[in-house]
Amino acid sequence: MSARDRDLQPPSASLLIGNVLRVRPAATPEEACRIAPMLADLPPADLRERMAQQRRRLGLDDMGRRLSDRPRS
């Protein structure tokens, strides 16, 4: 596959979800679909699960807040 062929491929859902959550960490699946319309092709339950997984990878809680590494005193 050449670089030109790769450029013609649509971005992956994982990449789109990651980009949405970097811009709007607390985005709902509906907001994610407005930001990246290609995500509307995914079933809603699948999109919710993928967003939850990506938030965990980014170190965010369900509300988009950064999880701390250590408890605050």
Secondary structure as the mmCIF struct_conf table of DSSP 4:
data_model
#
loop_
_struct_conf.conf_type_id
_struct_conf.id
_struct_conf.beg_label_comp_id
_struct_conf.beg_label_asym_id
_struct_conf.beg_label_seq_id
_struct_conf.end_label_comp_id
_struct_conf.end_label_asym_id
_struct_conf.end_label_seq_id
HELX_RH_AL_P HELX_RH_AL_P1 ALA A 3 LEU A 8
BEND BEND1 GLN A 9 GLN A 9
HELX_LH_PP_P HELX_LH_PP_P1 PRO A 10 SER A 12
HELX_RH_AL_P HELX_RH_AL_P2 ALA A 13 VAL A 23
TURN_TY1_P TURN_TY1_P1 PRO A 25 ALA A 26
HELX_RH_AL_P HELX_RH_AL_P3 PRO A 29 ILE A 35
BEND BEND2 ALA A 36 ALA A 36
HELX_RH_3T_P HELX_RH_3T_P1 PRO A 37 ASP A 41
BEND BEND3 LEU A 42 LEU A 42
HELX_RH_AL_P HELX_RH_AL_P4 PRO A 44 LEU A 58
TURN_TY1_P TURN_TY1_P2 GLY A 59 GLY A 59
STRN STRN1 LEU A 60 LEU A 60
TURN_TY1_P TURN_TY1_P3 ASP A 62 MET A 63
BEND BEND4 GLY A 64 GLY A 64
HELX_LH_PP_P HELX_LH_PP_P2 ARG A 65 ARG A 65
STRN STRN2 ARG A 66 ARG A 66
HELX_LH_PP_P HELX_LH_PP_P3 LEU A 67 SER A 68
BEND BEND5 ASP A 69 ARG A 70
#
